[in-house]
Amino acid sequence: MDIKQDIYSIDFAKTKVIWFADTPLIVPDTFTFEQEKYVKAALRTLFYGNTSVDNILKSSYFKDHVEVLLEHERSYENSELKEYDDLRNTFFQFQEKIYLKYKQVLRNINFEGKSNAYSHCGIIYKKLDSNFSALRMLIKYDYIYECYAIIRQIIEQIAFAYDTQFRNEIEDFQSPTKSISKLKEFYPKIGILYGELSSKTHIDSSQFQNHFYVNLKNKEDAGVILRSRKKTFSICHRALIMLDLYACVFEHIFYDEINDFSCIKKNRTLLKKRETRNYINVFAKDYNKLMKKKIAKDD
């Protein structure tokens, strides 16, 4: 039972967007300025025709364009946005490290001859691969409210897996939402997070203030919030709690397949000191430092 996919999968957390005219181009995050310059020169030959990339690069118009790009690059390197991006990238790196660790364990498990419940737990955890990919893409491009929905879905699937391990036949399996109650016996704090995610997944009267921006000094400067870099960090915080849950439940379900435990004790209760839990606090402290720096700059 391996992870199958019909199309090639891209980790959008490792991409960035560059622009040519009004056309967005998705490229690797490691794409250098020189590579960007040559790609744009090559694309410009399509507009002019009968000219080479070298001639485009030597043209005065393109040289002026390169100067504008360089100025933008220098401005970005010293900007608040760059600091936000760097912090968010540390989140992506940690998330990937933890996820790949357990993904490798899952890949090595032989489910042949196992119980229906155990096999279904494997299916659920393997399916989470696409959920994590979607979440990384949404966080990368700051779709904050859509992230609430997918984190909630992941938690429901983890809860379903946790509850399923104690059951025998398929007809005995509970629904994912009902499984949350069982999960709280193992991971008590998940109830608070799940309640928050449930309220923020939908817009109701209690959530209007989170979705609408008003500037009291300039009433024309108002509107519905669709994406936000700053609010993305609250999503990263929730995603880290979910990652901790993912790791803890994984070790509980696949206990016999793991040699080096990071989250649970021999009696399958939670360790207080665990890497995934500790990093939640590390990330929050780094974010608070960034915000204090911003406030001091604004003052």
The 8 nearest C-alpha neighbors of each residue, nearest first, counted from 0:
[[1, 2, 110, 109, 122, 106, 121, 111],
 [2, 0, 3, 106, 125, 122, 105, 107],
 [3, 1, 125, 4, 0, 126, 128, 106],
 [4, 2, 1, 5, 0, 6, 125, 126],
 [5, 3, 6, 2, 7, 8, 129, 1],
 [4, 6, 3, 7, 8, 2, 129, 9],
 [7, 5, 4, 8, 3, 9, 129, 2],
 [6, 8, 9, 5, 4, 10, 3, 129],
 [7, 9, 6, 10, 4, 132, 129, 5],
 [10, 8, 11, 7, 132, 13, 12, 14],
 [9, 11, 12, 13, 132, 8, 136, 14],
 [12, 10, 136, 14, 13, 9, 135, 139],
 [11, 13, 10, 139, 135, 14, 136, 91],
 [14, 12, 28, 11, 10, 27, 15, 29],
 [15, 13, 27, 28, 11, 26, 12, 25],
 [14, 16, 28, 26, 25, 27, 17, 13],
 [15, 17, 25, 24, 23, 26, 18, 14],
 [18, 16, 24, 23, 25, 15, 19, 26],
 [19, 17, 23, 22, 24, 20, 21, 16],
 [18, 20, 22, 21, 39, 23, 17, 24],
 [19, 21, 22, 18, 23, 39, 43, 17],
 [22, 20, 19, 18, 23, 24, 17, 16],
 [21, 23, 19, 20, 18, 24, 17, 16],
 [24, 22, 18, 17, 16, 19, 25, 21],
 [25, 23, 17, 16, 18, 26, 22, 19],
 [24, 26, 16, 15, 14, 17, 23, 27],
 [25, 27, 14, 15, 16, 24, 28, 30],
 [28, 26, 14, 29, 30, 13, 15, 25],
 [27, 29, 14, 13, 15, 30, 26, 12],
 [28, 30, 27, 31, 14, 13, 26, 15],
 [31, 29, 27, 28, 34, 26, 32, 35],
 [32, 30, 34, 33, 29, 35, 28, 36],
 [31, 33, 35, 34, 36, 30, 69, 72],
 [34, 32, 36, 31, 35, 37, 30, 38],
 [35, 33, 31, 37, 36, 32, 38, 30],
 [34, 36, 32, 38, 33, 37, 39, 31],
 [35, 37, 33, 39, 34, 38, 32, 40],
 [38, 36, 40, 34, 39, 35, 41, 33],
 [39, 37, 41, 35, 40, 36, 34, 42],
 [40, 38, 42, 36, 41, 37, 43, 35],
 [39, 41, 37, 43, 38, 42, 52, 55],
 [40, 42, 38, 52, 44, 39, 43, 37],
 [43, 41, 39, 44, 45, 40, 38, 46],
 [42, 44, 40, 45, 46, 41, 39, 47],
 [43, 45, 47, 46, 41, 42, 48, 50],
 [46, 44, 43, 48, 42, 47, 41, 49],
 [47, 45, 43, 44, 48, 42, 49, 41],
 [46, 48, 44, 45, 43, 49, 50, 55],
 [47, 49, 44, 45, 50, 46, 51, 43],
 [50, 48, 47, 51, 44, 45, 46, 52],
 [51, 49, 48, 44, 54, 47, 52, 55],
 [50, 52, 54, 53, 55, 44, 49, 41],
 [51, 53, 55, 41, 54, 40, 56, 44],
 [54, 52, 56, 51, 55, 57, 40, 50],
 [55, 53, 57, 51, 56, 52, 58, 50],
 [54, 56, 52, 58, 53, 57, 40, 51],
 [57, 55, 53, 54, 58, 61, 52, 40],
 [58, 56, 54, 55, 53, 59, 62, 61],
 [59, 57, 55, 60, 61, 56, 54, 62],
 [60, 58, 62, 61, 63, 57, 56, 64],
 [59, 61, 63, 58, 62, 64, 55, 57],
 [62, 60, 64, 63, 58, 59, 56, 65],
 [63, 61, 65, 59, 64, 60, 58, 66],
 [64, 62, 66, 60, 61, 65, 59, 67],
 [63, 65, 61, 67, 62, 66, 60, 68],
 [64, 66, 68, 62, 67, 63, 69, 61],
 [67, 65, 69, 63, 68, 64, 70, 62],
 [66, 68, 64, 70, 65, 69, 71, 63],
 [67, 69, 65, 71, 66, 70, 72, 64],
 [70, 68, 72, 66, 71, 67, 65, 73],
 [69, 71, 73, 67, 72, 68, 74, 66],
 [70, 72, 68, 74, 69, 73, 75, 67],
 [73, 71, 69, 75, 70, 74, 68, 76],
 [74, 72, 70, 76, 75, 71, 69, 77],
 [73, 75, 71, 72, 76, 77, 70, 78],
 [74, 76, 78, 72, 77, 73, 81, 71],
 [77, 75, 73, 74, 78, 81, 72, 80],
 [78, 76, 75, 74, 73, 81, 79, 82],
 [79, 77, 75, 80, 81, 76, 74, 82],
 [78, 80, 82, 81, 83, 77, 293, 75],
 [79, 81, 83, 78, 82, 84, 75, 228],
 [80, 82, 84, 78, 79, 83, 76, 75],
 [83, 81, 85, 79, 80, 84, 86, 78],
 [84, 82, 80, 86, 81, 85, 87, 79],
 [83, 85, 81, 87, 82, 86, 88, 80],
 [84, 86, 88, 82, 87, 83, 81, 89],
 [87, 85, 89, 83, 88, 84, 82, 90],
 [86, 88, 84, 90, 89, 85, 83, 91],
 [87, 89, 91, 85, 90, 86, 84, 92],
 [90, 88, 92, 86, 87, 91, 93, 85],
 [89, 91, 87, 88, 93, 92, 94, 86],
 [92, 90, 88, 94, 89, 93, 95, 87],
 [93, 91, 89, 95, 90, 94, 88, 96],
 [94, 92, 96, 90, 95, 91, 89, 97],
 [93, 95, 91, 97, 92, 96, 98, 90],
 [94, 96, 98, 92, 93, 97, 99, 91],
 [97, 95, 93, 99, 94, 98, 92, 100],
 [98, 96, 100, 94, 95, 99, 93, 101],
 [97, 99, 95, 100, 101, 96, 94, 102],
 [100, 98, 102, 96, 101, 97, 95, 103],
 [101, 99, 97, 98, 102, 103, 96, 104],
 [102, 100, 104, 103, 99, 98, 105, 97],
 [101, 103, 99, 105, 104, 100, 98, 106],
 [102, 104, 106, 101, 105, 100, 99, 107],
 [105, 103, 101, 107, 106, 102, 108, 100],
 [106, 104, 102, 103, 108, 107, 101, 121],
 [105, 107, 103, 104, 108, 102, 1, 109],
 [106, 108, 104, 105, 109, 103, 256, 102],
 [109, 107, 105, 106, 110, 104, 256, 121],
 [108, 110, 111, 107, 0, 106, 113, 112],
 [111, 109, 113, 118, 108, 112, 0, 117],
 [112, 110, 113, 109, 118, 0, 114, 108],
 [111, 113, 110, 114, 109, 118, 115, 117],
 [112, 114, 110, 111, 117, 118, 115, 116],
 [115, 113, 117, 116, 118, 112, 167, 110],
 [116, 114, 118, 117, 119, 168, 113, 167],
 [115, 117, 119, 114, 164, 118, 163, 167],
 [118, 116, 120, 114, 119, 115, 164, 113],
 [119, 117, 121, 115, 120, 116, 110, 114],
 [118, 120, 122, 116, 121, 117, 115, 123],
 [121, 119, 160, 117, 123, 118, 122, 124],
 [122, 120, 118, 119, 124, 123, 125, 117],
 [121, 123, 119, 125, 120, 124, 126, 118],
 [124, 122, 120, 126, 121, 125, 119, 160],
 [123, 125, 127, 121, 126, 122, 120, 128],
 [124, 126, 122, 127, 123, 128, 121, 2],
 [127, 125, 123, 128, 124, 122, 129, 130],
 [126, 128, 130, 124, 125, 129, 131, 123],
 [129, 127, 126, 131, 130, 125, 132, 124],
 [128, 130, 132, 131, 127, 133, 126, 125],
 [131, 129, 127, 133, 132, 128, 134, 153],
 [130, 132, 134, 128, 129, 133, 127, 135],
 [133, 131, 129, 135, 130, 134, 10, 136],
 [134, 132, 130, 136, 131, 135, 129, 137],
 [133, 135, 131, 137, 136, 132, 138, 130],
 [136, 134, 138, 132, 133, 137, 12, 139],
 [135, 137, 11, 139, 133, 134, 138, 12],
 [138, 136, 142, 134, 140, 139, 135, 141],
 [139, 137, 141, 135, 140, 136, 142, 134],
 [140, 138, 136, 12, 137, 141, 135, 11],
 [139, 141, 137, 138, 142, 136, 226, 228],
 [142, 140, 138, 226, 143, 227, 228, 139],
 [143, 141, 226, 137, 145, 140, 144, 138],
 [142, 144, 146, 141, 145, 231, 226, 234],
 [145, 143, 146, 147, 142, 200, 148, 199],
 [144, 146, 148, 147, 143, 142, 149, 137],
 [147, 145, 143, 144, 149, 148, 150, 134],
 [146, 148, 144, 150, 145, 200, 196, 149],
 [149, 147, 200, 151, 145, 146, 150, 152],
 [148, 150, 152, 146, 151, 147, 153, 145],
 [151, 149, 153, 147, 152, 148, 146, 154],
 [150, 152, 148, 154, 149, 153, 196, 147],
 [151, 153, 149, 155, 150, 154, 148, 156],
 [154, 152, 150, 156, 155, 151, 149, 157],
 [153, 155, 157, 151, 156, 152, 158, 150],
 [156, 154, 158, 175, 152, 153, 157, 176],
 [155, 157, 159, 153, 158, 154, 175, 160],
 [158, 156, 154, 160, 159, 155, 161, 153],
 [159, 157, 155, 161, 178, 156, 179, 160],
 [160, 158, 175, 156, 162, 178, 157, 161],
 [161, 159, 120, 163, 157, 158, 162, 156],
 [160, 162, 158, 159, 163, 164, 157, 248],
 [163, 161, 159, 160, 164, 178, 165, 158],
 [162, 164, 160, 166, 165, 161, 116, 172],
 [163, 165, 116, 162, 166, 161, 117, 160],
 [166, 164, 163, 162, 167, 116, 161, 117],
 [167, 165, 163, 164, 116, 171, 168, 172],
 [166, 168, 116, 115, 171, 169, 165, 114],
 [167, 169, 171, 170, 166, 115, 116, 172],
 [168, 170, 171, 172, 167, 115, 116, 166],
 [169, 171, 168, 172, 173, 167, 166, 116],
 [172, 170, 169, 168, 166, 173, 167, 163],
 [173, 171, 169, 170, 163, 166, 174, 168],
 [174, 172, 178, 177, 171, 175, 159, 163],
 [173, 175, 177, 176, 178, 172, 159, 155],
 [176, 174, 159, 178, 155, 177, 156, 158],
 [175, 177, 178, 174, 179, 155, 159, 158],
 [178, 176, 174, 179, 175, 180, 173, 181],
 [177, 179, 175, 181, 158, 159, 176, 180],
 [178, 180, 182, 158, 177, 181, 176, 183],
 [181, 179, 183, 178, 182, 177, 184, 190],
 [180, 182, 178, 179, 183, 184, 162, 185],
 [181, 183, 179, 184, 185, 180, 158, 186],
 [184, 182, 187, 186, 185, 180, 181, 189],
 [183, 185, 182, 181, 187, 186, 180, 179],
 [184, 186, 183, 182, 187, 268, 181, 269],
 [185, 187, 183, 188, 184, 189, 182, 244],
 [188, 186, 183, 189, 184, 185, 190, 182],
 [189, 187, 190, 191, 186, 183, 192, 193],
 [188, 190, 192, 191, 187, 193, 186, 183],
 [189, 191, 193, 188, 192, 194, 183, 187],
 [190, 192, 194, 189, 193, 188, 195, 187],
 [193, 191, 195, 189, 194, 190, 196, 188],
 [192, 194, 196, 190, 195, 191, 189, 197],
 [195, 193, 197, 191, 192, 196, 190, 198],
 [194, 196, 192, 198, 197, 193, 199, 191],
 [197, 195, 193, 199, 198, 194, 147, 151],
 [196, 198, 194, 200, 195, 199, 193, 151],
 [199, 197, 195, 196, 200, 201, 194, 206],
 [200, 198, 196, 201, 197, 195, 147, 202],
 [199, 201, 148, 197, 147, 198, 196, 144],
 [202, 200, 199, 198, 203, 197, 206, 148],
 [203, 201, 206, 207, 199, 200, 204, 205],
 [202, 204, 206, 205, 201, 207, 198, 199],
 [203, 205, 206, 207, 202, 208, 201, 209],
 [204, 206, 203, 207, 208, 202, 198, 209],
 [207, 205, 203, 209, 204, 208, 202, 210],
 [208, 206, 210, 209, 204, 205, 211, 203],
 [207, 209, 206, 211, 210, 212, 205, 204],
 [210, 208, 207, 206, 211, 212, 224, 205],
 [209, 211, 224, 207, 208, 223, 206, 212],
 [210, 212, 223, 224, 208, 222, 209, 207],
 [213, 211, 221, 222, 223, 224, 214, 210],
 [212, 214, 221, 215, 211, 220, 218, 222],
 [213, 215, 217, 216, 218, 220, 221, 212],
 [214, 216, 217, 218, 213, 220, 221, 219],
 [217, 215, 214, 218, 220, 213, 219, 221],
 [216, 218, 214, 219, 220, 215, 221, 213],
 [217, 219, 220, 214, 215, 221, 216, 213],
 [220, 218, 217, 221, 214, 213, 222, 216],
 [219, 221, 218, 217, 214, 213, 222, 212],
 [222, 220, 213, 212, 219, 214, 218, 223],
 [221, 223, 212, 211, 224, 213, 220, 219],
 [222, 224, 211, 210, 212, 225, 221, 213],
 [225, 223, 210, 211, 226, 212, 222, 227],
 [226, 224, 223, 142, 227, 210, 143, 144],
 [225, 227, 142, 141, 224, 143, 228, 140],
 [228, 226, 230, 229, 141, 231, 143, 225],
 [227, 229, 231, 230, 141, 226, 232, 83],
 [230, 228, 231, 227, 232, 83, 233, 141],
 [229, 231, 227, 232, 233, 228, 143, 234],
 [232, 230, 234, 228, 229, 233, 143, 141],
 [233, 231, 235, 234, 230, 229, 236, 228],
 [232, 234, 236, 235, 231, 230, 237, 229],
 [235, 233, 231, 237, 232, 236, 238, 143],
 [236, 234, 232, 238, 233, 237, 239, 231],
 [235, 237, 233, 239, 234, 238, 232, 240],
 [238, 236, 234, 240, 239, 235, 241, 233],
 [237, 239, 235, 241, 236, 240, 234, 242],
 [240, 238, 242, 236, 241, 237, 279, 235],
 [241, 239, 243, 237, 242, 238, 244, 236],
 [240, 242, 238, 244, 239, 243, 245, 237],
 [243, 241, 239, 245, 244, 240, 238, 246],
 [242, 244, 275, 240, 246, 241, 245, 276],
 [245, 243, 241, 247, 242, 246, 248, 240],
 [246, 244, 242, 243, 248, 247, 249, 241],
 [245, 247, 249, 243, 244, 248, 242, 250],
 [248, 246, 244, 262, 250, 249, 245, 243],
 [247, 249, 251, 250, 245, 246, 244, 252],
 [250, 248, 246, 252, 251, 247, 253, 245],
 [251, 249, 254, 253, 247, 248, 252, 246],
 [250, 252, 248, 254, 249, 253, 267, 247],
 [253, 251, 249, 254, 250, 248, 164, 161],
 [254, 252, 250, 256, 255, 251, 249, 257],
 [253, 255, 250, 251, 256, 252, 257, 249],
 [256, 254, 253, 257, 258, 252, 250, 251],
 [257, 255, 253, 254, 258, 108, 104, 250],
 [258, 256, 254, 255, 259, 260, 253, 250],
 [257, 259, 260, 256, 255, 254, 104, 261],
 [258, 260, 257, 261, 250, 262, 256, 254],
 [261, 259, 262, 263, 258, 257, 250, 264],
 [260, 262, 273, 263, 259, 274, 270, 247],
 [263, 261, 247, 270, 273, 260, 269, 246],
 [262, 264, 269, 270, 268, 267, 261, 260],
 [265, 263, 267, 266, 268, 270, 269, 262],
 [264, 266, 267, 263, 268, 260, 254, 269],
 [265, 267, 264, 268, 263, 269, 251, 254],
 [268, 266, 264, 265, 263, 251, 269, 254],
 [267, 269, 263, 264, 266, 270, 185, 265],
 [270, 268, 263, 262, 264, 271, 267, 247],
 [269, 271, 263, 262, 272, 264, 273, 268],
 [272, 270, 273, 269, 262, 276, 263, 277],
 [273, 271, 270, 274, 277, 276, 262, 261],
 [272, 274, 262, 276, 275, 261, 271, 277],
 [275, 273, 277, 276, 278, 272, 261, 262],
 [274, 276, 243, 278, 277, 273, 279, 242],
 [277, 275, 279, 273, 278, 274, 243, 272],
 [276, 278, 274, 279, 280, 275, 273, 281],
 [277, 279, 281, 280, 275, 276, 282, 274],
 [280, 278, 282, 277, 276, 281, 239, 283],
 [279, 281, 283, 278, 282, 277, 284, 276],
 [282, 280, 278, 284, 283, 279, 285, 277],
 [281, 283, 285, 279, 280, 284, 278, 286],
 [282, 284, 280, 286, 285, 281, 287, 279],
 [285, 283, 287, 281, 286, 282, 280, 288],
 [286, 284, 282, 288, 283, 287, 281, 289],
 [285, 287, 289, 283, 288, 284, 282, 290],
 [286, 288, 290, 284, 289, 285, 291, 283],
 [289, 287, 285, 291, 286, 290, 292, 284],
 [288, 290, 286, 292, 287, 291, 293, 285],
 [289, 291, 293, 287, 292, 288, 294, 286],
 [292, 290, 294, 288, 293, 289, 287, 295],
 [291, 293, 289, 295, 290, 294, 288, 296],
 [292, 294, 290, 296, 291, 295, 297, 289],
 [295, 293, 297, 291, 296, 292, 290, 298],
 [294, 296, 298, 292, 293, 297, 291, 290],
 [295, 297, 293, 294, 298, 292, 291, 290],
 [298, 296, 294, 295, 293, 292, 291, 290],
 [297, 295, 296, 294, 293, 292, 291, 290]]
